Amino acid sequence: MADDLVLGIDSSTQSTKAVLVDAATGEVVARGAAPHPAGTAVDPRAWLEAFDVATDGLLDRASAISVGGQQHGMVALDSSGEPVHDALLWNDTRSADQAVELVAELGGPQACADVVGSVLVASFTSTKLRWLRDHQPEAAARTHEVLLPHDYVSRHVTGGDAFTDRGDASGTGYFSTADDAWRPDLAEAAIGHAVSLPRIVGPSETAATTASGLVVGAGTGDNMAAALALDLEPGDVVVSIGTSGVASTISTTRVADGSGAVTGFADATGNFLPMGTTMNAARILDLQCALLGVDHDELGRLALAAPSGANGLTISPYYAGERTPNRPGATGTWAGLTVSTSREDIARAAFEALLCSLADAVDLVTSMTGQPARRILMVGGAAANPAVHALAPAVLGAPVTLPAPGEYVALGAARQAAWALSGSENPPAWAPPASETYTADATPAVREAYARLRDRTETWH
């Protein structure tokens, strides 16, 4: 494998990104990219066109390939393999009522989590199948096969039968994390008739070999691929600050949280990837920027000019409702405003609210696994702000490591491809990404003030 190159794909909501990587070292030698159409319902054939553009000049150089993709999306195909409806993506919420209905049919939230590892919400594939049954019955009746986005792109590579992995499958609502197997009866119950599902390929297995000799790995979901790229181990917690926030960790045991706060996904290595998701993360900072008329850099500078605790200003930042904790009808609350409150205090309170919210998510996922956080990694666009570097370790009460910016979903897919190519028991040992670790004195008073407001406002919404 010393001279082999492997190709990792990130087929995300916004674009296809491809990285050509040295299989032995993990060094990126070439890249490609192509955009996807906007929207929460998309013709999945656009992803295949984007794949062809992004991999042009790269695919023929690779010995192996794997595809990481956006989780949950519904790709419903007829008996000829053609879409019967636009793919409904993870962020399409039209199936919220169907999610409630399916959870009730499974016996309630805890019974649902016991079966599939998570309490169903609108992002899960099964809820979208039920929506198709209810609102597009003719398309539902023609549905012969249901794939996830990464499955659909992977088959474009091989031209053969469809396959997936346990990580991405665990976000469908018809995969048992207890049995590591499909529950085809649940897919049938969702859409109203039996459908074909892709075969499940093990973490290190070769899913297919093309006529040209290209080895194709199982592929996986985007969160699972990123965890593989970062070489996460039990006790590692990744905090991602995008529009929404995510705290995830590796666990050797499955999670079944009936509260719905933690989703019990499987990962791409044979372990599990419990995850807590907040609806509000970088958008907390976006609102404060708009109110103060500044950009994110200036907001960070203002925040660092205020003292810890923002001179008594505390924010409950549930501006768009919240999922962790589950308060879909919540709104934001500011407490402690006085005539002395400054622009700096307002900026500081925004960053502290963001980080306290994420700290709650970290506590949730670690409490579910019983494994304290031994290492906290922080990624995402807002993680680059110097105010986050300074305040995150103080609010979380632990050192925080920031890996260098990178295409971690595509890199994780490339590492999976190299693993399949090697035939080894374990994934290749690539050098970890460059990173910086930040430390600070803990500020427990900030979290205590946040918790008092959070718990007080629970009765208001």
VOLUMGU-193784 format. One line per 3 residues: number of its first residue (from 0); their letters; for each residue x, y, z of C-alpha. Coordinates in pm, 1 decimal. Example, Ala and Ser with C-alpha at 12.3 -4.5 7.8 and 13.67 -1.06 7.14 Angstrom:
<rs>
0) as) 1230.0,-450.0,780.0 ~ 1367.0,-106.0,714.0
</rs>
This chain:
<rs>
0) mad) 0.0,0.0,0.0 ~ 309.0,223.0,16.5 ~ 253.3,384.7,-325.3
3) dlv) -126.0,370.0,-329.3 ~ -352.6,671.7,-339.4 ~ -706.0,660.5,-198.0
6) lgi) -997.6,891.8,-268.1 ~ -1227.1,1020.7,6.8 ~ -1558.3,1188.1,-76.7
9) dss) -1773.0,1422.7,129.3 ~ -2114.8,1440.9,-37.4 ~ -2262.4,1702.9,194.0
12) tqs) -2572.6,1916.9,186.5 ~ -2390.9,2198.6,6.5 ~ -2131.3,2029.1,-215.4
15) tka) -1918.3,1731.3,-309.2 ~ -1559.9,1753.9,-188.3 ~ -1294.1,1501.7,-288.6
18) vlv) -947.1,1449.1,-142.2 ~ -683.4,1223.5,-297.5 ~ -468.3,1092.0,-15.7
21) daa) -150.3,887.9,25.0 ~ -282.3,563.3,173.2 ~ 23.5,508.1,390.5
24) tge) 63.4,854.7,540.6 ~ -271.1,1034.7,508.0 ~ -109.4,1322.6,318.4
27) vva) -349.2,1501.2,82.9 ~ -202.4,1521.1,-268.0 ~ -497.2,1665.4,-464.1
30) rga) -848.2,1802.9,-414.5 ~ -1166.7,1864.1,-608.2 ~ -1508.0,2013.7,-537.8
33) aph) -1844.4,2087.0,-698.4 ~ -2159.2,2255.5,-559.5 ~ -2497.8,2096.4,-490.9
36) pag) -2835.5,2259.9,-549.2 ~ -2976.8,2457.5,-257.8 ~ -3284.6,2344.0,-69.3
39) tav) -3405.5,2070.4,162.0 ~ -3554.6,1860.9,-120.4 ~ -3314.5,1788.3,-406.9
42) dpr) -3303.7,1567.4,-715.3 ~ -3035.2,1319.9,-604.7 ~ -2904.1,1286.9,-959.5
45) awl) -2745.3,1628.4,-907.3 ~ -2510.7,1465.7,-654.0 ~ -2388.2,1224.3,-920.5
48) eaf) -2310.5,1510.8,-1156.3 ~ -2125.2,1689.4,-875.7 ~ -1931.9,1369.6,-797.9
51) dva) -1818.9,1342.8,-1159.6 ~ -1697.1,1704.0,-1159.3 ~ -1525.4,1686.4,-820.1
54) tdg) -1343.2,1360.4,-897.6 ~ -1240.3,1445.5,-1254.0 ~ -870.7,1365.3,-1286.3
57) lld) -862.3,1209.3,-937.1 ~ -1067.5,891.1,-964.5 ~ -840.5,729.0,-1220.0
60) ras) -540.4,784.8,-988.9 ~ -698.9,608.1,-690.2 ~ -661.6,246.9,-579.7
63) ais) -959.9,271.9,-342.3 ~ -1249.9,504.0,-266.9 ~ -1510.6,557.2,5.2
66) vgg) -1797.0,804.0,25.9 ~ -1897.2,999.4,335.4 ~ -2235.2,1165.4,307.6
69) qqh) -2501.4,1372.2,477.9 ~ -2699.1,1155.5,717.7 ~ -3068.0,1062.9,711.0
72) gmv) -3168.3,1179.7,361.5 ~ -3438.7,976.0,185.8 ~ -3354.7,853.4,-163.8
75) ald) -3663.4,665.4,-284.4 ~ -3618.5,478.0,-614.8 ~ -3846.4,284.7,-847.0
78) ssg) -3775.1,-61.1,-986.8 ~ -3553.5,93.3,-1255.7 ~ -3343.9,282.0,-1003.2
81) epv) -3493.5,621.2,-1087.0 ~ -3604.1,865.1,-814.6 ~ -3977.8,872.7,-750.3
84) hda) -3947.7,1203.9,-561.9 ~ -3683.0,1457.5,-475.9 ~ -3459.6,1334.8,-193.7
87) llw) -3578.5,1480.0,135.9 ~ -3269.7,1591.5,326.4 ~ -3193.6,1573.6,697.6
90) ndt) -3292.1,1938.0,744.4 ~ -3633.7,1902.7,580.1 ~ -3879.7,1919.7,869.4
93) rsa) -4206.6,1849.8,685.4 ~ -4223.4,1503.6,848.9 ~ -4235.4,1630.1,1210.5
96) dqa) -4592.0,1503.9,1261.7 ~ -4498.7,1166.9,1114.4 ~ -4209.5,1140.8,1361.5
99) vel) -4450.3,1179.3,1652.7 ~ -4680.4,921.1,1496.2 ~ -4404.5,662.7,1443.6
102) vae) -4269.5,705.7,1797.0 ~ -4618.8,637.6,1932.2 ~ -4653.1,328.5,1711.3
105) lgg) -4328.4,194.2,1857.0 ~ -4467.1,227.9,2208.0 ~ -4338.7,570.7,2309.4
108) pqa) -4000.5,745.2,2330.7 ~ -3811.9,495.5,2545.6 ~ -3944.9,195.5,2353.6
111) cad) -3844.5,368.6,2029.9 ~ -3491.4,433.5,2159.6 ~ -3464.8,75.3,2281.8
114) vvg) -3536.9,-47.9,1929.2 ~ -3343.3,191.2,1703.8 ~ -3110.7,368.0,1948.9
117) svl) -3276.5,710.2,1919.7 ~ -3609.8,881.9,1956.7 ~ -3725.7,965.3,1605.6
120) vas) -3739.4,1327.3,1491.4 ~ -3809.2,1473.3,1148.0 ~ -3451.6,1425.8,1029.5
123) fts) -3476.5,1043.3,1038.5 ~ -3542.3,862.9,710.0 ~ -3839.1,658.5,830.3
126) tkl) -4036.7,973.3,908.6 ~ -3981.1,1094.2,552.1 ~ -4104.1,761.6,416.3
129) rwl) -4421.6,799.4,621.7 ~ -4462.6,1153.7,487.7 ~ -4427.2,1016.4,133.0
132) rdh) -4695.8,756.7,207.2 ~ -4930.6,1019.6,347.0 ~ -4873.7,1303.1,98.6
135) qpe) -4746.2,1140.6,-222.2 ~ -4914.5,797.5,-224.4 ~ -4851.3,737.7,-594.7
138) aaa) -4476.8,797.5,-549.8 ~ -4477.4,585.1,-234.5 ~ -4646.2,298.6,-419.9
141) rth) -4376.0,310.0,-689.3 ~ -4094.0,305.7,-434.3 ~ -3902.2,-19.6,-474.0
144) evl) -3576.2,65.8,-299.0 ~ -3470.1,318.4,-33.0 ~ -3110.7,440.9,-4.4
147) lph) -2923.0,698.4,196.7 ~ -2735.3,972.6,10.4 ~ -2395.3,807.8,48.9
150) dyv) -2537.1,473.2,-68.7 ~ -2669.6,638.4,-384.9 ~ -2334.2,797.8,-466.5
153) srh) -2141.3,478.4,-386.6 ~ -2352.2,280.7,-632.2 ~ -2271.9,541.1,-895.5
156) vtg) -1909.1,431.9,-854.2 ~ -1969.6,57.9,-873.7 ~ -2277.4,26.3,-1095.1
159) gda) -2376.0,-279.5,-890.2 ~ -2598.5,-353.2,-594.8 ~ -2644.5,-96.4,-318.9
162) ftd) -2457.2,-109.9,11.4 ~ -2421.1,96.8,326.0 ~ -2259.7,81.9,669.4
165) rgd) -2396.2,53.8,1022.6 ~ -2305.0,413.2,1109.0 ~ -2521.5,581.7,848.5
168) asg) -2786.0,307.6,876.9 ~ -2832.5,393.8,1244.6 ~ -2987.5,726.5,1144.1
171) tgy) -3271.4,576.4,939.4 ~ -3518.2,467.7,1208.1 ~ -3529.6,112.2,1073.0
174) fst) -3191.9,-20.7,1187.8 ~ -3146.6,-194.8,1522.9 ~ -2836.3,-74.1,1706.5
177) add) -2885.4,-364.8,1948.6 ~ -2872.1,-628.8,1675.2 ~ -2653.2,-442.0,1424.3
180) awr) -2908.1,-526.4,1156.7 ~ -3188.6,-382.2,950.9 ~ -3543.4,-389.7,1079.5
183) pdl) -3713.3,-414.7,738.1 ~ -4049.6,-441.2,913.4 ~ -4006.2,-85.0,1038.4
186) aea) -3926.7,44.5,689.5 ~ -4235.6,-139.4,561.8 ~ -4448.6,7.9,840.5
189) aig) -4326.0,356.2,753.8 ~ -4405.4,351.9,380.7 ~ -4681.1,91.3,373.9
192) hav) -4515.3,-192.6,181.2 ~ -4189.8,-387.5,170.5 ~ -3891.4,-209.7,14.4
195) slp) -3541.0,-318.0,-77.9 ~ -3264.4,-195.8,153.7 ~ -2889.2,-189.6,83.7
198) riv) -2667.9,-462.3,224.9 ~ -2465.3,-361.6,527.6 ~ -2087.5,-379.3,491.3
201) gps) -1854.1,-408.3,789.7 ~ -1618.8,-123.2,887.4 ~ -1302.8,-265.6,729.6
204) eta) -1461.5,-468.3,451.4 ~ -1442.2,-413.2,78.7 ~ -1793.9,-340.5,-43.3
207) att) -1708.9,-393.1,-410.0 ~ -1424.7,-399.5,-659.9 ~ -1489.2,-237.4,-995.7
210) asg) -1390.0,-383.0,-1332.5 ~ -1088.1,-151.2,-1331.1 ~ -972.2,-291.5,-995.1
213) lvv) -1083.0,3.3,-781.9 ~ -1155.9,-106.1,-423.9 ~ -1471.3,54.3,-282.5
216) gag) -1523.1,85.2,92.4 ~ -1855.7,85.5,272.3 ~ -1878.9,461.9,310.1
219) tgd) -2054.7,615.9,609.5 ~ -2236.1,920.7,744.4 ~ -2064.8,1255.8,772.0
222) nma) -2036.7,1261.0,1150.7 ~ -1898.4,907.1,1153.6 ~ -1643.8,989.4,882.4
225) aal) -1522.8,1297.9,1071.2 ~ -1480.4,1089.9,1387.2 ~ -1272.1,839.9,1191.2
228) ald) -1054.6,1116.6,1047.2 ~ -990.9,1256.4,1395.2 ~ -911.2,904.2,1523.6
231) lep) -1149.2,945.2,1815.5 ~ -1131.8,696.5,2099.8 ~ -1367.2,633.6,2394.7
234) gdv) -1359.5,938.5,2618.6 ~ -1288.1,1181.6,2335.3 ~ -1561.5,1442.1,2289.2
237) vvs) -1596.2,1652.9,1975.3 ~ -1782.4,1982.5,1999.2 ~ -1881.2,2129.1,1662.7
240) igt) -1992.8,2492.7,1637.6 ~ -2184.3,2548.2,1316.5 ~ -2526.5,2703.8,1271.5
243) sgv) -2629.8,2436.0,1518.1 ~ -2404.5,2275.1,1777.2 ~ -2306.7,1911.4,1821.2
246) ast) -2135.8,1724.8,2102.0 ~ -2045.9,1365.7,2021.3 ~ -1830.2,1098.6,2175.6
249) ist) -1712.6,744.8,2108.9 ~ -1864.4,472.9,2324.1 ~ -1806.9,99.3,2328.2
252) trv) -2166.6,43.7,2442.0 ~ -2491.7,146.6,2278.0 ~ -2701.5,434.0,2404.3
255) adg) -3082.0,436.4,2414.9 ~ -3192.2,772.4,2557.8 ~ -3568.9,790.1,2587.4
258) sga) -3556.8,1163.9,2655.4 ~ -3443.2,1215.7,2296.6 ~ -3164.6,1451.2,2403.1
261) vtg) -2893.7,1208.4,2289.9 ~ -2913.4,1015.3,1962.8 ~ -2759.1,668.8,1985.7
264) fad) -2585.2,637.5,1649.2 ~ -2335.2,367.4,1558.3 ~ -1993.2,475.7,1432.0
267) atg) -1770.4,363.9,1143.3 ~ -1543.9,136.3,1347.8 ~ -1777.3,-101.2,1531.4
270) nfl) -1839.3,127.1,1829.9 ~ -2110.1,388.8,1888.3 ~ -2134.4,764.8,1842.4
273) pmg) -2385.4,914.1,2088.5 ~ -2459.9,1273.1,1998.4 ~ -2632.2,1573.1,2149.6
276) ttm) -2743.9,1847.5,1910.7 ~ -2840.4,2206.4,1986.4 ~ -3049.8,2417.0,1752.3
279) naa) -2861.4,2734.2,1844.0 ~ -2486.0,2775.8,1815.5 ~ -2321.2,3020.2,1573.7
282) ril) -2663.5,3178.6,1521.5 ~ -2637.0,3303.2,1883.1 ~ -2335.2,3504.8,1774.4
285) dlq) -2504.4,3603.1,1446.0 ~ -2791.5,3768.4,1633.8 ~ -2558.8,3954.7,1866.2
288) cal) -2354.6,4075.6,1567.9 ~ -2671.2,4206.8,1403.8 ~ -2787.9,4380.4,1719.9
291) lgv) -2450.8,4546.1,1780.2 ~ -2373.6,4615.6,1414.3 ~ -2039.2,4431.5,1418.8
294) dhd) -1882.7,4126.8,1254.4 ~ -1775.0,3811.4,1438.0 ~ -1417.4,3929.7,1481.7
297) elg) -1527.3,4252.4,1648.7 ~ -1783.6,4064.0,1859.5 ~ -1500.6,3847.2,1990.9
300) rla) -1285.5,4151.9,2066.5 ~ -1571.2,4313.2,2259.0 ~ -1635.1,3991.4,2453.4
303) laa) -1274.9,3966.8,2565.6 ~ -1291.1,4324.6,2695.4 ~ -1566.1,4230.7,2945.7
306) psg) -1516.7,4034.7,3269.0 ~ -1621.2,3676.9,3326.5 ~ -1994.4,3669.0,3392.8
309) ang) -2057.5,3977.3,3174.9 ~ -2125.3,4196.1,3480.5 ~ -2431.3,3989.6,3566.6
312) lti) -2587.0,3958.7,3218.9 ~ -2692.9,3599.9,3143.3 ~ -2862.9,3472.6,2829.0
315) spy) -3075.2,3164.6,2770.4 ~ -3008.1,3146.1,2394.2 ~ -3297.7,2933.3,2268.7
318) yag) -3377.1,3176.7,1989.6 ~ -3498.0,2909.3,1747.1 ~ -3647.1,2674.3,2003.9
321) ert) -3414.2,2405.6,2131.3 ~ -3352.0,2034.0,2098.7 ~ -3101.7,1986.8,2384.2
324) pnr) -3289.6,2040.7,2612.2 ~ -3605.7,1960.3,2419.5 ~ -3792.4,2293.8,2414.9
327) pga) -3918.0,2339.0,2058.4 ~ -4135.6,2637.9,2152.8 ~ -3873.8,2822.0,2357.2
330) tgt) -3745.6,3171.6,2289.7 ~ -3437.9,3355.1,2407.5 ~ -3425.9,3519.7,2749.7
333) wag) -3188.0,3785.3,2877.0 ~ -3152.8,3837.8,3252.2 ~ -2949.1,4087.7,3449.3
336) ltv) -2970.6,4388.1,3217.9 ~ -2900.9,4717.0,3395.1 ~ -2838.1,5075.7,3297.2
339) sts) -2466.9,4991.5,3322.6 ~ -2478.6,4698.9,3076.8 ~ -2224.9,4763.7,2800.2
342) red) -2174.0,4645.5,2444.3 ~ -1882.7,4442.5,2579.3 ~ -2110.3,4273.0,2835.5
345) iar) -2363.6,4185.8,2565.9 ~ -2091.6,4031.6,2347.8 ~ -1942.4,3839.7,2639.9
348) aaf) -2282.5,3705.5,2744.7 ~ -2341.6,3573.8,2391.5 ~ -2019.1,3372.2,2388.5
351) eal) -2079.4,3245.1,2741.6 ~ -2435.7,3139.3,2652.2 ~ -2311.6,2955.5,2343.9
354) lcs) -2046.2,2770.7,2541.2 ~ -2272.9,2693.2,2837.8 ~ -2528.1,2543.6,2599.1
357) lad) -2258.5,2326.5,2442.4 ~ -2126.7,2233.4,2787.5 ~ -2477.4,2104.9,2870.0
360) avd) -2461.8,1887.7,2556.3 ~ -2118.0,1757.1,2656.3 ~ -2249.9,1667.9,3001.4
363) lvt) -2545.2,1485.2,2846.7 ~ -2343.2,1263.9,2613.5 ~ -2079.7,1180.7,2874.4
366) smt) -2341.8,1101.7,3137.2 ~ -2513.7,864.0,2894.8 ~ -2191.1,671.7,2835.4
369) gqp) -2057.8,690.2,3191.4 ~ -1723.0,788.2,3039.4 ~ -1586.8,1126.1,3154.0
372) arr) -1438.3,1344.7,2884.0 ~ -1066.1,1274.6,2869.1 ~ -1015.4,1510.0,2575.3
375) ilm) -1236.8,1781.0,2424.2 ~ -1186.8,1873.6,2060.1 ~ -1360.9,2172.4,1904.3
378) vgg) -1430.8,2215.8,1534.2 ~ -1655.1,2425.2,1310.5 ~ -1643.5,2774.5,1167.3
381) aaa) -1716.1,2964.4,1490.0 ~ -1447.9,2768.9,1676.9 ~ -1184.7,2983.4,1503.0
384) npa) -1285.3,3295.9,1696.6 ~ -1019.8,3400.2,1953.5 ~ -1297.0,3457.5,2208.2
387) vha) -1389.0,3089.6,2179.4 ~ -1024.9,2994.3,2228.6 ~ -1010.8,3199.2,2547.8
390) lap) -1353.2,3122.2,2694.5 ~ -1422.8,2759.8,2595.1 ~ -1174.0,2599.0,2837.8
393) avl) -1295.9,2831.6,3114.2 ~ -1665.2,2748.8,3065.2 ~ -1611.6,2377.2,2996.7
396) gap) -1364.3,2353.7,3284.0 ~ -1111.7,2155.0,3080.3 ~ -843.6,2208.0,2814.0
399) vtl) -986.2,2237.2,2462.0 ~ -798.3,2120.7,2152.1 ~ -867.2,2276.3,1812.7
402) pap) -754.9,2065.2,1515.8 ~ -641.5,2266.7,1217.6 ~ -924.4,2339.4,970.5
405) gey) -962.6,2052.1,725.1 ~ -1200.7,1842.5,517.7 ~ -1247.7,1586.1,792.2
408) val) -1548.2,1407.8,641.9 ~ -1361.1,1345.8,316.0 ~ -1045.1,1252.8,507.4
411) gaa) -1238.7,1003.1,718.1 ~ -1379.4,847.8,403.0 ~ -1026.4,828.4,260.6
414) rqa) -903.6,657.4,576.7 ~ -1185.8,404.8,546.7 ~ -1087.3,341.8,184.4
417) awa) -726.1,284.6,289.5 ~ -848.3,47.6,560.6 ~ -1045.8,-158.9,310.4
420) lsg) -751.6,-158.4,71.8 ~ -510.1,-283.0,339.0 ~ -723.3,-570.5,460.9
423) sen) -593.0,-497.5,810.9 ~ -780.4,-542.2,1136.8 ~ -736.0,-175.8,1227.4
426) ppa) -748.1,145.8,1021.8 ~ -414.1,286.1,903.1 ~ -218.9,487.5,1159.9
429) wap) -204.0,832.8,1004.7 ~ -40.8,1126.1,1177.2 ~ -298.9,1330.5,1371.3
432) pas) -390.7,1670.8,1230.2 ~ -198.7,1970.8,1354.9 ~ -375.8,2122.4,1653.5
435) ety) -355.0,2379.5,1929.4 ~ -467.8,2325.4,2287.9 ~ -608.6,2611.6,2493.7
438) tad) -632.3,2626.0,2871.7 ~ -786.7,2869.6,3119.5 ~ -895.9,2884.8,3479.5
441) atp) -1242.4,2736.4,3518.5 ~ -1534.1,2976.8,3569.1 ~ -1800.1,2761.4,3738.6
444) avr) -1997.7,3071.1,3839.7 ~ -2077.5,3135.0,3473.6 ~ -2233.5,2792.1,3431.3
447) eay) -2416.6,2821.9,3761.8 ~ -2577.2,3150.1,3656.6 ~ -2667.2,3000.9,3318.2
450) arl) -2821.2,2692.9,3483.8 ~ -3033.1,2907.2,3716.5 ~ -3177.2,3097.9,3422.0
453) rdr) -3217.9,2781.2,3213.0 ~ -3407.0,2602.0,3489.2 ~ -3617.5,2905.9,3577.7
456) tet) -3725.0,2968.7,3220.4 ~ -3826.1,2603.9,3174.1 ~ -4160.0,2688.6,3335.3
459) wh) -4211.2,2989.8,3108.8 ~ -4223.6,2808.4,2773.8
</rs>
